């Protein structure tokens, strides 16, 4: 493929993604009544161009998709609101299954889904799988028995969840990760880019030794792969001896010993699968007498409220939780309305980096009250 063809395809893909995002936004607004009741005049194609900065061709494509969805109709030259509410076939109660309902990240996600559901008059019921595929199956059965018309599911496992998901008779959308062998719509943040972002930041802070702190049952996660890839691009190999796998349910008393063994000499950059692991890493480094961030720089993922309150405060990859919830629920509704027709789509969202004391040395003192967001 020559350069011109590649650039054309990339440009076409970006345009398609932008138009789909606009369709989702307008559809959500129509259903909330923000453009008036049924029969109200809607924007013209030219006004859509001006409002969203798209071409006439793209604007017409957006209109056509909204008409196909039954949200707009045309009367002569005028576009009208055709319907405000979802069709009766859409779910009125959605079950949300997360891997760990006690995890602060999933608590925030559930709150965001509940807000998104309230705007659509959809009741949300929730449960946790505890990363256990068997328990996942029982919880989904329980949610269905409680009247769920569809599911938003954070899979318990990368592959072992496949039989459970493929056996479901109700529509569902996966949140957070894809599962091999399962045809489903997915909303996920670009974890690979999150790992690359963390590696680039730690390298720019002067780190030349690196550690990845991961979870034992996610041995091939995209965050770690992105982290390793970016380091490789900068001439640094992240060998298996530099990857520490933690059992979240087990005792972490061995972590300080591993930190003492791996950290020493040059400034070491540590990227952790999520903030809870990063907080463990902060504690382990301090128990070892290592100075943060001068000797050890640490970055987590999720940007939990505790990240800003820890001392030193924790740098973290932030995910757009509200947008995840909105997009996942919208995809579930569309999945219901088309009766499972069509292959699963993947909706990628971009992460951002909030820089705090754990990775960035603040001139004049260690304290910083507000992180700096890099998007």
Secondary structure, DSSP 8 states (H G I E B T S, - for coil): --HHHHHHHHHHHHHHHHHHHHHHHHHHHHHTTTT-STT-B---HHHHHHHHT--HHHHHHHHHHHHHTTSEEEETTEEEE--SS--TTS-SEEEEEES-TTSHHHHHHHHHHHHHHHHTT-EEEEEE-TT-HHHHHHHHHHHHHTT-SEEEE--SSSSTTHHHHHT--SEEEEES---TT---EEEEE-HHHHHHHHHHHHHHTT--EEEEEEETT-TT-HHHHHHHHHHHHTT----GGGEEEE-TTS--TTHHHHHHHH--SS-EEEEESSHHHHHHHHHHHHHTT--TTTTEEEEEES--HHHHHSSS--EEEE--HHHHHHHHHHHHHHHHHTTT-S---EEEE--EEEE-TTTS--TT-S--SS-EEE-
